Amino acid sequence: MTTTISQKTRHTYEDYLNTPDDKRYELIDGELIMTPSPISYHQWISKNIAYEIERFARETGSGMLFCAPCDVFLDNENVLQPDLLFISKERAGVIGRKNIQGAPDLVVEILSEFTADYDLTKKKRLYAKFGVREYWIVDPDGKTVEIHSLKNRAFVLDNTFSENDDLVSPLFPCLRIKLSTVFAFL
């Protein structure tokens, strides 16, 4: 279950840095939110998508992929940990020693019962507000991936891919991900 640390006090990045190391937190609109570790199927899907993007990034030299936990500092009251994030070579300057300092080009969030509401509402709004170019929402239960592209500071649904499709991204038109392989589990 997602736990809110305090609903009355607005927290900052400094408060976030003082959270325990043995828990996973995000800072959303000044609210410290603790989430449990993802389930094994979530991690399997994340690894499979990461493998495909990493392979593509290395072959093309197009940028760098990061996996959670990796802090994305958007501002003093918004520090998120997307499941996967990609920074293009042209925007490598946002990669700091301690965190990513600004919007990634691509964010991938894999829904879980504990984080789905945040991923689909608050985090999606923040990613658009701060300029994430493309947002993938992966639904493990439905075995689908929605790709949203940033248009006029809001996300527009470009396409929904199902388990039997090959995912093609507007941001990476030469990247093809066979989703039957991504979702295949034991």
N, C-alpha and C positions, 0 to 999 in steps of 0.2 A: 504494500500500500504506500502511496505517496504521502509523506508527512510534511506538513507546514510547520516550521520552527516557531514562527511568530507572525500573527496576522495584524498586530497593532504597530509594531516597530518596523520602520523601513530600514533595511540593511544595505550596506555598501560593499564594495569589493574588499575593503579591509576586513569587514566581518566575515566575508566568504573565505578569505585566506586563513582565518582562525578556526574554521570548522575542523572536526576530527579527521585525521587521515584515513581512518578505517571505514568511513562512510562516503557515499557518493551524493554530492550536493550540486544544485544549480541555483543561480540567483536570477529570479524573474520578477521584473518590476519591483525590486527592493525586497522581495519575499524569498527567504531561504527555503529551499525545497529539497528534502532528502528522498531518494528513491532506492529501492532494493536493487541488488544485482540482477541483470537480465537472466531469463531462463536459457537453457542450453540451445533450444531451437532458434531463439533470437540471435544468439552468438554464432551459431552455424550459418545463418543467413548473412549476418554481418561479415563474417570471414569470407564467404563465397563472393559477395559483392566487392569487398575490399580486394580480393585476389584479382578480379577482372579489371577494376579501375587501376590498381597498381601496375598490372602488366601493361595496360594501355599507356599509362603515364610514363613508364620506363621506355617503352618502344618509341614513343613520340617525343619524349623530353618535354611534355607539356606542363608539368607541374608536380606537386607533391600531395600525397594522400595521407591523412591522419585518422586514427581510430580512437574511439573513446577509451579511457577518459583523456580528453584534451580540452583545456579551457579555451573558449572563444569569448574574449573580452569585447563586448559591444559598447558598454559604457559603465559607469560606476555602480549602476543598479541592475545590470543585465550581463551575466556571465553564464553561458550555456555550454553543455557538453553533448554535442550531436554524436550519434553513433558513428558516422563517418563524415569527413569533410575533405574537400579538395581545394587547394590554392594553386592557381595558375602561375606559371613561371613569370609572367608579366607582373603579377601582384605579390611576388615572394617577399616584398618588404613588410607585409603584415605579419610575417612569421617572427615572433619574438622568442627570446630565450625561455621565458616562463609560460607563454601562451600565444594564441593567435590574437592579434590586436586589430580587429575589424572583421568585416563580413567575409566569409569564404566565398568562393565562386559557386561551389556546390555543397549542399548539406543533404545527408541521407538520414532519415529517422525511421527506425523500425518500431512499429507500434507494439505496445504491451499493455496488459490490463492496468498497469500502474501509471503509465506515462501517456497513454493515447490522448486523453483530453488536453493535456498541455501541448503535445506535439501538433494536434490538429487546430488549436486555437491560439493560445498565448505565444508559443514558440514560433508558429507559422507567421503570426503578425509581426513579431520582432525580427525574424529573418527578412521579411519583406521591407520593413521600415529601415533596416540598416543596410540593405542592398545585396543580399544573397541573390545571385543570378538565377539559380535553379535549385528546386527543392523536391527531393524524392520522398514520398511517403510509402513505406513498405508495409503491407498488411500480411503478416504470416498466416493468419487464419483464413483469409480469403485468397491467399496466394496471388496478390496483385501488387503492382507498383504504379503509383500515380506520379506523373512528372508535371510539376508546376514551374512556369517561367515567370520571371519578374517583368511586369509591364506597368509603367506609371506607378511605381512604388506599391504594387499589389501583385499577388500571385494569380496567374491564370492557368487553369488546367490545360496542358498541352495534349496529354494522352494518358490512357490507363492501359497497362499491359497485364495480361494474365499469365498463369503458370506455363502455358504452351506457346507463349510468344517469345520473340527476341526483342529485348528492350533496346531502343535506339533513342539517344538523348539529343535534343536540339543543341545543347552546349558542346557535345562531343559526337558529331554526326558519323564519325568513322568507328565509334565504339559500338559493338553489338554484344549484348549479354543474354545468353540462353537462360531464361528464367526457370525452365524445368530442372536445370542443374543447380541453380541457386536455391530452389525450394526443396529439392530432393533431400530426404533425411532418413537415414537407416532404412 
